[in-house]
Amino acid sequence: MQRLGKAWSLVLDQSGNEITPLVHGGILFVHSGASLTAVDAASGTPLWKYQRKSRALPARHGSSTQAGGRA
């Protein structure tokens, strides 16, 4: 135990969530914020990163009970 030390670290996108990474076949998959990153679990080398594009939601006018813009 005395010889244990940090092997590598990875800076993640800012996120308000606590995340649990998934490991499969030596690849670490970690989701943070709007991105998903695949990392070589042994070396810490990032393999790829998917960044979700931000979608602006249309403004809502009225409530869902209105039909044709009339109450």
DSSP file (Angstrom, degrees, kcal/mol; ACC not computed):
  #  RESIDUE AA STRUCTURE BP1 BP2  ACC     N-H-->O    O-->H-N    N-H-->O    O-->H-N    TCO  KAPPA ALPHA  PHI   PSI    X-CA   Y-CA   Z-CA
    1    1 A M    >         0   0    0      0, 0.0     3,-1.2     0, 0.0     0, 0.0   0.000 360.0 360.0 360.0 -24.6    0.0    0.0    0.0
    2    2 A Q  T 3   +     0   0    0      1,-0.2     0, 0.0     3,-0.0     0, 0.0   0.744 360.0  54.1 -70.2 -21.3    2.9    2.4    0.5
    3    3 A R  T 3  S+     0   0    0      2,-0.0    -1,-0.2     0, 0.0     2,-0.1   0.453  80.8 116.6 -93.7  -0.2    3.8    2.3   -3.1
    4    4 A L    <   +     0   0    0     -3,-1.2     2,-0.3     3,-0.0     0, 0.0  -0.422  36.5 154.2 -69.1 141.5    0.3    3.3   -4.4
    5    5 A G        -     0   0    0     -2,-0.1     2,-0.3     0, 0.0    -2,-0.0  -0.953  50.3 -67.5-156.1 173.1    0.1    6.6   -6.2
    6    6 A K        -     0   0    0     -2,-0.3     3,-0.1     1,-0.2     0, 0.0  -0.527  36.6-172.5 -70.6 126.6   -2.0    8.4   -8.8
    7    7 A A        -     0   0    0      1,-0.4     2,-0.3    -2,-0.3    -1,-0.2   0.861  64.9 -29.7 -86.3 -41.5   -1.6    6.8  -12.2
    8    8 A W        -     0   0    0      2,-0.0    -1,-0.4    37,-0.0     2,-0.3  -0.975  53.9-148.8-166.3 165.6   -3.5    9.5  -14.2
    9    9 A S        -     0   0    0     -2,-0.3     2,-0.4    -3,-0.1    -3,-0.0  -0.948   6.5-150.4-141.4 162.5   -6.3   12.0  -13.9
   10   10 A L        -     0   0    0     -2,-0.3     2,-0.5    35,-0.0    35,-0.0  -0.996  12.9-136.6-139.6 129.8   -8.9   13.5  -16.2
   11   11 A V        -     0   0    0     -2,-0.4     2,-0.2     1,-0.0    -2,-0.0  -0.760  28.6-159.1 -86.0 126.3  -10.5   17.0  -16.2
   12   12 A L        -     0   0    0     -2,-0.5     3,-0.1     1,-0.1    21,-0.1  -0.675  24.9 -92.5-104.9 159.0  -14.2   16.7  -16.8
   13   13 A D        -     0   0    0     -2,-0.2    20,-0.1    19,-0.2    -1,-0.1  -0.352  58.2 -87.6 -62.5 149.0  -16.7   19.2  -18.1
   14   14 A Q        +     0   0    0     18,-0.1     2,-0.3     2,-0.1    20,-0.2  -0.354  59.8 166.8 -62.0 136.6  -18.5   21.1  -15.3
   15   15 A S        -     0   0    0     18,-0.1    -3,-0.0    -3,-0.1    19,-0.0  -0.994  43.3-142.9-152.8 148.5  -21.6   19.2  -14.1
   16   16 A G  S    S+     0   0    0     -2,-0.3     2,-0.3     2,-0.1    -2,-0.1   0.382  79.4  88.8 -90.6   3.1  -24.0   19.4  -11.2
   17   17 A N  S    S-     0   0    0      0, 0.0     2,-0.5     0, 0.0    -2,-0.1  -0.734  75.3-129.4-104.1 148.5  -24.3   15.6  -11.2
   18   18 A E        -     0   0    0     -2,-0.3     2,-0.4    14,-0.0    -2,-0.1  -0.846  37.6-153.8 -86.9 132.0  -22.3   12.9   -9.4
   19   19 A I        -     0   0    0     -2,-0.5    13,-0.0    11,-0.0    11,-0.0  -0.843  18.0-152.7-116.7 146.5  -21.3   10.4  -12.0
   20   20 A T        -     0   0    0     -2,-0.4    11,-0.1    11,-0.0    -2,-0.0  -0.969  25.1-137.9-112.8 116.3  -20.5    6.7  -12.0
   21   21 A P        -     0   0    0      0, 0.0     2,-0.4     0, 0.0     9,-0.2  -0.312   8.4-136.5 -72.7 159.1  -18.2    5.7  -14.8
   22   22 A L  E     -A   29   0A   0      7,-2.5     7,-3.5     2,-0.0     2,-0.5  -0.949  13.5-159.6-114.3 134.3  -18.7    2.5  -16.8
   23   23 A V  E     +A   28   0A   0     -2,-0.4     2,-0.3     5,-0.2     5,-0.2  -0.968  18.0 163.0-118.3 129.3  -15.8    0.3  -17.7
   24   24 A H  E >   -A   27   0A   0      3,-2.4     3,-1.6    -2,-0.5    -2,-0.0  -0.960  69.2 -11.5-145.1 124.4  -16.0   -2.2  -20.6
   25   25 A G  T 3  S-     0   0    0     -2,-0.3     3,-0.1     1,-0.3    -1,-0.0   0.831 128.2 -52.5  59.4  34.2  -13.1   -3.9  -22.3
   26   26 A G  T 3  S+     0   0    0      1,-0.3    15,-2.5    14,-0.1     2,-0.5   0.537 113.7 118.1  80.1   5.7  -10.5   -1.7  -20.7
   27   27 A I  E <   -AB  24  40A   0     -3,-1.6    -3,-2.4    13,-0.2     2,-0.5  -0.922  54.2-148.9-109.2 129.7  -12.3    1.5  -21.8
   28   28 A L  E     -AB  23  39A   0     11,-3.3    11,-2.7    -2,-0.5     2,-0.5  -0.863  10.1-163.3 -97.0 124.1  -13.7    3.9  -19.2
   29   29 A F  E     +AB  22  38A   0     -7,-3.5    -7,-2.5    -2,-0.5     2,-0.4  -0.944  11.9 179.6-109.3 123.9  -16.8    5.8  -20.3
   30   30 A V  E     - B   0  37A   0      7,-2.5     7,-2.6    -2,-0.5     2,-0.4  -0.989  14.8-156.3-132.4 131.8  -17.7    8.9  -18.3
   31   31 A H  E     + B   0  36A   0     -2,-0.4     2,-0.3     5,-0.2     5,-0.2  -0.883  21.5 161.3-105.5 132.1  -20.6   11.3  -18.7
   32   32 A S  E >   - B   0  35A   0      3,-2.4     3,-1.9    -2,-0.4     2,-0.3  -0.940  59.9 -34.6-152.7 128.2  -20.3   14.8  -17.4
   33   33 A G  T 3  S-     0   0    0     -2,-0.3   -18,-0.1     1,-0.3   -19,-0.0  -0.447 125.3 -23.0  62.2-124.0  -22.4   17.9  -18.3
   34   34 A A  T 3  S+     0   0    0     -2,-0.3    18,-3.3   -20,-0.2     2,-0.3   0.053 122.1  83.7-106.3  23.1  -23.2   17.6  -22.0
   35   35 A S  E <   -BC  32  51A   0     -3,-1.9    -3,-2.4    16,-0.2     2,-0.4  -0.919  55.0-157.0-131.8 155.6  -20.4   15.3  -23.0
   36   36 A L  E     -BC  31  50A   0     14,-2.3    14,-3.1    -2,-0.3     2,-0.4  -1.000  19.1-167.2-126.1 127.1  -19.4   11.6  -23.0
   37   37 A T  E     -BC  30  49A   0     -7,-2.6    -7,-2.5    -2,-0.4     2,-0.5  -0.947  11.9-153.1-121.7 136.4  -15.8   10.7  -23.0
   38   38 A A  E     -BC  29  48A   0     10,-2.7     9,-3.3    -2,-0.4    10,-1.3  -0.925  21.4-177.3-105.8 131.2  -14.1    7.3  -23.7
   39   39 A V  E     -BC  28  46A   0    -11,-2.7   -11,-3.3    -2,-0.5     2,-0.6  -0.979  36.0-112.0-132.2 138.4  -10.7    6.9  -22.0
   40   40 A D  E  >  -B   27   0A   0      5,-2.7     4,-3.0    -2,-0.4     5,-0.3  -0.610  31.6-149.1 -65.1 115.6   -8.1    4.1  -22.0
   41   41 A A  T  4 S+     0   0    0    -15,-2.5    -1,-0.2    -2,-0.6   -14,-0.1   0.790  89.7  48.3 -65.3 -29.0   -8.5    2.9  -18.4
   42   42 A A  T  4 S+     0   0    0    -16,-0.5    -1,-0.2     1,-0.1   -15,-0.1   0.903 126.7  21.6 -77.8 -42.1   -4.9    1.8  -18.1
   43   43 A S  T  4 S-     0   0    0      2,-0.1    -2,-0.2    -3,-0.0    -1,-0.1   0.692  93.1-126.7-102.1 -21.0   -3.1    4.9  -19.5
   44   44 A G     <  +     0   0    0     -4,-3.0    -3,-0.1     1,-0.3   -35,-0.1   0.554  54.8 152.5  83.0   7.8   -5.7    7.6  -19.1
   45   45 A T        -     0   0    0     -5,-0.3    -5,-2.7     1,-0.1    -1,-0.3  -0.603  47.9-123.9 -75.1 121.3   -5.4    8.5  -22.7
   46   46 A P  E     -C   39   0A   0      0, 0.0    -7,-0.3     0, 0.0     3,-0.1  -0.465  26.5-175.0 -64.3 132.9   -8.7   10.0  -24.1
   47   47 A L  E     -     0   0A   0     -9,-3.3     2,-0.3     1,-0.4    -8,-0.2   0.828  61.9 -21.7 -97.7 -42.8   -9.9    8.0  -27.1
   48   48 A W  E     -C   38   0A   0    -10,-1.3   -10,-2.7     2,-0.0    -1,-0.4  -0.979  51.8-149.2-161.9 162.7  -12.9   10.1  -28.1
   49   49 A K  E     -C   37   0A   0     -2,-0.3     2,-0.5   -12,-0.2   -12,-0.2  -0.989   4.9-156.7-141.3 129.2  -15.4   12.7  -26.8
   50   50 A Y  E     -C   36   0A   0    -14,-3.1   -14,-2.3    -2,-0.4     2,-0.6  -0.932  10.0-164.5-105.1 124.3  -19.0   13.3  -27.8
   51   51 A Q  E     -C   35   0A   0     -2,-0.5   -16,-0.2   -16,-0.2     2,-0.2  -0.939  16.4-135.8-111.3 113.2  -20.3   16.8  -27.1
   52   52 A R        -     0   0    0    -18,-3.3     2,-0.2    -2,-0.6   -18,-0.1  -0.462  23.9-121.1 -67.0 134.6  -24.1   17.1  -27.2
   53   53 A K        -     0   0    0     -2,-0.2     2,-0.3     1,-0.1    -1,-0.1  -0.553  26.2-113.0 -76.7 140.9  -25.1   20.2  -29.1
   54   54 A S        -     0   0    0     -2,-0.2     2,-0.6     1,-0.0    -1,-0.1  -0.571  28.8-155.3 -74.4 132.4  -27.2   22.7  -27.2
   55   55 A R        -     0   0    0     -2,-0.3     2,-0.4    -3,-0.0    -1,-0.0  -0.949  10.1-137.3-112.6 123.5  -30.8   23.0  -28.5
   56   56 A A        -     0   0    0     -2,-0.6    -2,-0.0     1,-0.0     0, 0.0  -0.642  21.8-134.3 -76.1 128.7  -32.7   26.2  -27.8
   57   57 A L        -     0   0    0     -2,-0.4     3,-0.1     1,-0.1    -1,-0.0  -0.632  23.7-108.2 -83.0 140.9  -36.2   25.3  -26.8
   58   58 A P        -     0   0    0      0, 0.0     2,-0.1     0, 0.0    -1,-0.1  -0.355  41.0 -98.2 -66.5 149.0  -39.0   27.3  -28.5
   59   59 A A        -     0   0    0      1,-0.1     2,-0.5    -2,-0.0     0, 0.0  -0.422  36.1-130.8 -66.4 140.2  -40.8   29.8  -26.3
   60   60 A R        -     0   0    0     -2,-0.1     2,-0.5    -3,-0.1    -1,-0.1  -0.816  19.3-165.7 -96.5 132.0  -44.0   28.6  -24.9
   61   61 A H        -     0   0    0     -2,-0.5     8,-0.1     2,-0.1     2,-0.0  -0.974  57.2 -20.2-117.5 122.7  -47.1   30.8  -25.2
   62   62 A G  S    S-     0   0    0     -2,-0.5     2,-0.2     3,-0.0     8,-0.0  -0.297  92.9 -61.6  78.3-166.1  -50.1   30.0  -23.1
   63   63 A S    >   -     0   0    0     -2,-0.0     3,-1.5     1,-0.0    -2,-0.1  -0.660  44.2-102.5-114.1 172.5  -50.8   26.6  -21.6
   64   64 A S  T 3  S+     0   0    0      1,-0.3    -2,-0.0    -2,-0.2    -1,-0.0   0.583 114.9  69.0 -71.6  -7.6  -51.3   23.2  -23.1
   65   65 A T  T 3  S+     0   0    0      2,-0.0    -1,-0.3     0, 0.0     2,-0.2   0.569  80.3  95.5 -86.4  -7.9  -55.1   23.5  -22.5
   66   66 A Q    <   -     0   0    0     -3,-1.5     2,-0.5     3,-0.0     5,-0.2  -0.577  60.1-157.6 -83.2 146.4  -55.4   26.2  -25.2
   67   67 A A  B >  S-D   70   0B   0      3,-2.0     3,-1.8    -2,-0.2    -2,-0.0  -0.989  73.1  -7.2-124.3 127.3  -56.4   25.3  -28.7
   68   68 A G  T 3  S-     0   0    0     -2,-0.5    -1,-0.1     1,-0.3     3,-0.1   0.776 126.3 -61.0  63.0  25.7  -55.6   27.5  -31.7
   69   69 A G  T 3  S+     0   0    0      1,-0.3     2,-0.3    -8,-0.1    -1,-0.3   0.496 116.2 105.5  81.5   3.5  -54.3   30.2  -29.4
   70   70 A R  B <    D   67   0B   0     -3,-1.8    -3,-2.0     1,-0.1    -1,-0.3  -0.889 360.0 360.0-117.7 148.3  -57.7   30.7  -27.7
   71   71 A A              0   0    0     -2,-0.3    -1,-0.1    -5,-0.2    -3,-0.1   0.455 360.0 360.0 -79.0 360.0  -58.7   29.6  -24.2
